[in-house]
Amino acid sequence: KKINISKLVSKKFILSNRIEFIINCIGVKTKKEFFFTSNFLLPGFISKRLSEIDPFLKEKLLYIHISSIGVNNPFEKYNLENIKFEIDKKQNLNYNLYEFSKSAGDYIVINNMASLKNINLIIIKPSNIIEKNSKFLSKLKLFLLLAPFRLPIKRSIPITKVSSLSRYINNILKKEITKSNY
């Protein structure tokens, strides 16, 4: 079914339906041609639209953006690897396009919602969206290899189940709804 996202994040729709929270779980992991549309442009559009609505809200609104712990985000404080490029030279970036689109999406969401008064932002980064060739997994494997403790050899990388993620979001919503102010 075609959904009009512009209508769903409009001032009229949010105010008239007394929306208390919005969860953005839009994303594409396998079709490269949709990475930037779903992982960057849509989160950017939604967060920009919400930032424009913020002054008109009379009650608090919670915006949950679902990202991925597997994203090597060059914009965060504890990123695994910076993007290296020289401005004066044409070159290919050696960077996973999925991770890059997700990190760019996180960056624009954080910047669009940085100083809002009536909308709180929570970014959830579950482990169930990790590419097999992710730099995150490579660094994690190296860390586990060099760590002073040992895990069983047959132990796999922990993966967040969708049911666990749903319970976690439900708990966040229950806590936020019971608070008088976020």
C-alpha positions in Angstrom: 0.0 0.0 0.0 1.3 3.4 -0.9 1.6 5.6 2.2 1.9 9.4 2.0 4.7 10.1 4.5 4.3 13.8 3.9 0.8 13.7 5.2 1.7 11.5 8.2 4.3 14.1 9.4 2.3 17.2 8.6 1.4 19.7 11.3 -2.3 19.2 10.6 -2.2 15.4 11.0 0.0 15.3 14.1 -2.0 18.0 15.9 -5.5 16.8 15.0 -4.7 13.2 15.9 -2.8 14.1 19.1 0.2 12.0 18.1 2.4 11.1 21.1 5.2 9.2 19.4 6.6 8.4 16.0 8.8 5.4 15.2 10.8 5.5 12.0 11.7 1.9 11.0 12.0 2.7 7.3 15.2 1.3 5.8 16.6 -0.8 3.0 19.6 -3.2 3.5 19.8 -5.2 0.3 18.9 -2.9 -2.7 21.7 -0.5 -3.2 19.6 1.8 -5.4 17.3 2.6 -2.4 20.0 3.0 0.3 20.1 6.8 0.2 16.4 7.3 -0.3 15.3 5.1 2.6 18.3 5.5 5.0 19.1 9.2 4.4 16.5 11.2 2.5 13.4 9.9 4.3 14.9 10.2 7.8 16.1 13.7 6.8 12.7 14.7 5.5 10.8 13.3 8.5 13.2 15.0 11.1 13.2 18.3 9.2 9.4 18.3 9.0 9.2 17.5 12.8 11.6 20.3 13.6 9.3 22.7 11.8 6.3 21.4 13.7 8.0 21.5 17.1 7.0 25.1 18.1 3.3 24.4 17.4 3.2 21.3 19.8 1.4 21.8 23.1 2.4 18.4 24.4 5.6 16.5 24.2 6.2 14.1 21.3 8.7 11.3 21.2 10.6 10.4 17.9 12.3 7.0 17.8 14.7 6.5 14.9 15.9 2.9 14.4 19.4 2.7 13.0 22.0 -0.1 13.4 24.8 -0.8 15.8 26.7 -2.2 12.8 26.9 1.2 11.1 30.5 2.6 11.2 29.4 6.1 11.7 32.2 8.6 10.9 30.2 11.4 12.5 30.0 9.9 16.0 32.5 10.3 18.8 33.5 6.6 19.0 33.5 5.7 15.3 35.6 2.8 14.1 37.2 4.4 11.2 37.1 7.9 9.7 36.4 8.5 6.0 39.7 9.4 4.4 39.7 11.5 1.3 41.6 14.4 -0.2 39.5 17.2 -1.5 41.8 18.1 -4.4 41.8 14.6 -5.9 39.1 12.5 -7.5 39.0 9.1 -5.7 36.7 6.3 -4.7 35.7 6.1 -1.1 36.3 2.7 0.4 33.2 2.6 2.5 30.2 0.3 2.7 27.3 2.2 1.0 24.7 0.8 3.4 26.7 1.9 6.4 27.4 5.3 4.8 23.7 5.9 4.0 22.7 4.9 7.5 25.4 7.1 9.2 24.4 10.0 7.0 20.8 9.4 8.0 21.7 9.4 11.7 23.8 12.6 11.2 21.0 14.5 9.5 18.4 13.3 12.1 20.6 14.4 15.0 21.3 17.8 13.4 17.7 18.5 12.4 16.5 17.7 15.9 19.3 19.1 18.0 17.6 22.0 19.7 13.9 21.1 19.8 11.8 21.9 22.9 8.8 19.7 22.4 10.1 16.7 20.6 12.5 14.2 22.2 14.7 12.0 20.0 15.8 8.5 20.8 18.0 6.6 18.3 18.0 2.8 18.8 20.9 0.8 17.3 20.0 -2.9 17.4 22.4 -5.5 16.3 20.0 -7.3 14.0 21.0 -5.1 11.0 24.7 -5.8 10.6 26.2 -6.6 7.2 28.3 -9.8 7.1 31.3 -7.8 5.7 30.8 -4.9 8.1 33.9 -3.2 9.5 32.0 -3.4 12.9 32.1 -7.2 12.8 35.8 -7.2 11.7 36.7 -4.9 14.6 34.6 -7.0 17.0 36.2 -10.2 15.9 39.6 -8.7 16.3 38.7 -7.3 19.8 37.4 -10.7 20.9 40.6 -12.4 19.5 42.9 -10.0 21.5 40.7 -9.7 24.6 42.1 -11.1 27.8 39.0 -13.3 28.2 37.8 -16.1 26.0 34.4 -16.9 24.6 33.4 -20.4 23.4 34.6 -21.0 19.8 31.1 -22.0 18.6 29.6 -18.8 20.1 28.1 -16.6 17.4 27.8 -12.8 17.3 24.7 -11.8 19.3 21.8 -10.8 17.1 18.9 -8.7 18.4 15.6 -10.5 17.7 12.8 -8.4 16.3 10.6 -9.5 19.2 13.2 -8.2 21.7 13.5 -4.9 19.8 9.7 -4.6 19.9 9.6 -5.2 23.7 12.4 -2.6 24.2 10.5 0.0 22.2 7.3 -0.9 24.1 9.1 -0.4 27.4 10.4 3.0 26.2 6.9 4.1 25.3 5.5 3.0 28.6 8.1 4.9 30.5 7.7 8.0 28.3 3.9 8.0 28.5 3.9 7.8 32.3 6.3 10.8 32.7 4.6 14.1 32.9 7.5 15.7 31.0 10.0 13.9 28.9 
